[in-house]
Amino acid sequence: MSATLAPPQPTSTKEQRRIAFATVIGTTIEWYDFFIYANASGLVFAAAFFAPAGDSLATLVAFASVGISFLFRPLGAFLAGHFGDRLGRRTMLVLTLGLMGIATTLIGLLPTYAQIGIAAPILLLLLRILQGVSAGGEWGGAVLMAVEHAPAAKRGRFGAFPQIGVPIGMLLASAVLALMAGVFAPGEAFLEWGWRVPFLFSIVLLFVGMWVRRSVDESPVFTALAERKQRSNVPIAKLFRFHALLVILAALTFAGNNAAGYMTTGGFLQRYATDPEGPHALPITPVLLAVSVAAVVWLATTWFGGVVSDRIGRRTTYIIGWVVQLATVFPMFFLVDTGEILWFTVGISLFTIGNGLTYGPQAAFFSELFPASIRYSGIAISYAIGAIIGGAFAPMIAQAIVQATGSVISIGWYMVAITVVAFIATLLIRDRTGIDLGPDNEEEQARNPIYGARG
């Protein structure tokens, strides 16, 4: 009976533009919230919430609190994947954005350790866990809304829209923190109350994002699945029964990208460069502005990576990105360790080039790996596991390496190792650029995904 139903209808150009705008806005807000925490963890939270542990341990614990949220991303991915494959992509996008915005706003209202004692860090960690649950489910929905609405020949381009929302969110987070630290609440005022304003600003962004996301139509692929009654009853079980190896390989590709992102724009190098007891002790505001510059470079290369993947293939674009990332690891750390803000900016900006080339095509790459009925679950869980492997504790590991060796350059070998693993995982995945994403193609997408001719 399902064979007589019409195939998924192509989305109009006007609707494609509206969806592209909605995915950029929504993802920007989601990751603004997430990165505000990552930046504040290195600049503020060690003193505000973990001070009794002592300077060195407090910094490690603050960075560990960043990583804790990653451990709960799989929970968000499981929940959003299950209901996203059962109830729709659009519904989960609205719910995950709301959860993130509320958690972020509440962090801005939290009393410090000096005010309420041990309850302060406990509440902070609970809210960070809610951010992790939200982040684990949000990305998959945003990606599928963009990619499943896109023409096959422009899937990389449209998939890059939710991807560039991440560096835009990073740029916005760094810029708002820099304004507070350098203009509106410099010095002690920033540590006392200025850091709270960017968190409280999230409630305004939340209302904007909810309005935008509710205005878009459901994915045509999911609509076709619902009409044909091809939705999986337990998509997670089906995913791991038939595609467990593919989930692992996809997760490892993202691990290399995620580790690089959290090393540069995600918190660690900001703390290293501004640490009053460290070798450089640069002012907070110039360092945040440097990170903003790097976020712009990351944005541009992410967009370029998505667009060029439509022409040369997803896997080829990834391979170029990994080569660039490997080539810039040690130059980046050498430049950072000069202690000069100009070279700090050049170093982290240089490293974001490879990071962008492997991030731009990711939305289309992941979407083309999994059959329609379990696609949300597949990409969300692969993304969440990769985030744990690559980014969860990268800042904490880096801090421990610096404390043990006394040199930031020694972290380069850690970055080389995780990049090589991601490179190998990419080579083991078959390139499926342009494959039909509709429900009629379930059998073809279920075929062996390991390295070989285009599937």
Secondary structure, 3 states (H helix, E strand, C coil): CHHHCCCCCCCCHHHHHHHHHHHHHHHHHHHHHHHHHHHHHHHHHHHHHCHHHCHHHHHHHHHHHHHHHHHCHHHHHHHHHHHHHHCCHHHHHHHHHHHHHHHHHHHHHCCCHHHHCCHHHHHHHHHHHHHHHHHHHHHHHHHHHHHCCCCHHHHHHHHHHHHHHHHHHHHHHHHHHHHHHHHHCCCHHHHHHHCHHHHHCHHHHHHHHHHHHCCCCCCHHHHHHHHHCCCCCCHHHHHHHHHHHHHHHHHHHHHHHHHHHHHHCCCHHHHHHHCCCCCCCCCHHHHHHHHHHHHHHHHHHHHHHHHHHHHHCHHHHHHHHHHHHHHHHHHHHHHHCCCCHHHHHHHHHHHHHHHHHCCCCHHHHHHCCCCHHHHHHHHHHHHHHHHHHHHHCHHHHHHHHHHHHCCHHHHHHHHHHHHHHHHHHHHCECCCCCCCCCHHHHHHHCCCCECCCCC
